[in-house]
């Protein structure tokens, strides 16, 4: 063989052997009910590693599930990747679709950063449920927040049971209720 000719790293027969090994190891083309313990385990390990990479490529905020936008992403990606493990969907296309969803989530997050209107569309907006110590019942009804729900959060987070001490309470985009206490006359004079 002349020196100027380079031998391919993997010949065609080597590629066929590797491809056949991968098919057997992952159970590609096999009915899911016929998977072995090893095949399901290897699929699980690969999906686990791929998911870690997806999470690192995505935003940290999606893990906190701060909004419905993030919660929907986590549920869909988890459901979809589970199908790659149990074989109810094609393995590699499902992993690829997972990366596409991570990219889409990141793209939507970036669009929401630059456009407040788009942010409201995908993440929602906070709603006032207490104003100057008075319940905003219309907003509470629209958001399905009962007086008991609000009182519970007020005790836990604002450390008070006295509604008159709350200047404003909002149902935030995350679903949490935030409280701003009223400033007393003595504190204002100081």
C-alpha positions, -999 to +999 in steps of 0.1 A: +000+000+000+015+034-010+023+057+019+000+084+006-031+062+010-046+063+044-064+033+058-098+041+071-100+041+109-130+017+109-137-005+079-172-013+068-172-047+086-161-031+118-190-006+115-215-034+109-201-053+139-204-021+161-239-014+148-250-050+155-235-048+190-254-015+197-287-030+184-283-060+207-271-040+237-300-015+235-326-039+221-332-018+191-358-034+169-369-057+197-404-057+212-403-039+246-418-069+263-388-089+252-362-065+267-337-081+290-327-066+324-294-055+308-310-037+279-334-018+301-305-009+324-282+003+296-311+024+282-317+039+316-280+048+321-278+064+286-310+084+292-298+094+327-265+107+312-283+124+283-308+140+307-279+154+328-264+169+297-298+183+288-302+199+322-267+214+320-275+228+285-308+241+297-315+267+323-313+262+360-346+278+365-364+248+349-354+226+378-369+251+403-403+248+384-410+284+392-438+288+367-462+266+348-439+272+318-411+253+337-434+227+352-448+218+318-413+214+305-402+191+333-433+169+330-430+166+292-393+159+291-396+133+319-425+115+302-408+115+268-375+102+281-392+075+301-405+062+267-369+059+255-361+036+284-392+014+283-391+011+245-425+025+237-408+050+214-377+049+192-346+053+213-324+078+195-351+099+179-367+103+214-333+114+229-329+139+200-364+153+206-354+158+243-325+180+232-349+199+209-373+206+238-344+218+260-334+242+232-371+254+228-374+259+265-342+280+265-354+299+234-387+307+251-370+318+282-347+341+262-377+356+244-395+361+277-364+380+290-365+404+261-403+407+257-424+413+288-455+405+268-442+372+257-431+365+293-467+371+305-479+348+277-457+318+287-452+325+324-484+344+335-485+374+357-489+381+394-524+388+407-532+410+438-553+391+463-550+415+493-548+453+490-545+476+520-557+448+544-588+440+522-593+407+504-597+411+466-624+384+463-629+387+426-592+380+420-592+352+446-622+335+429-606+338+394-574+321+407-592+296+430-575+309+461-598+304+491-597+327+521-584+297+541-555+291+516-545+328+518-547+327+557-525+296+558-498+312+537-502+345+556-495+326+589-466+306+574-449+333+554-460+367+568-460+354+604-493+370+612-530+363+614-540+399+612-551+408+577-549+445+585-511+442+588-509+432+551-504+461+527-505+438+496-504+401+489-499+387+454-504+353+439-470+352+421-464+335+387-448+306+406-481+299+425-466+312+458-483+340+477-460+369+486-468+394+514-458+429+520-466+441+555-481+475+561-457+500+578-470+512+611-472+549+620-444+545+646-421+530+620-428+557+595-419+585+619-386+569+627 
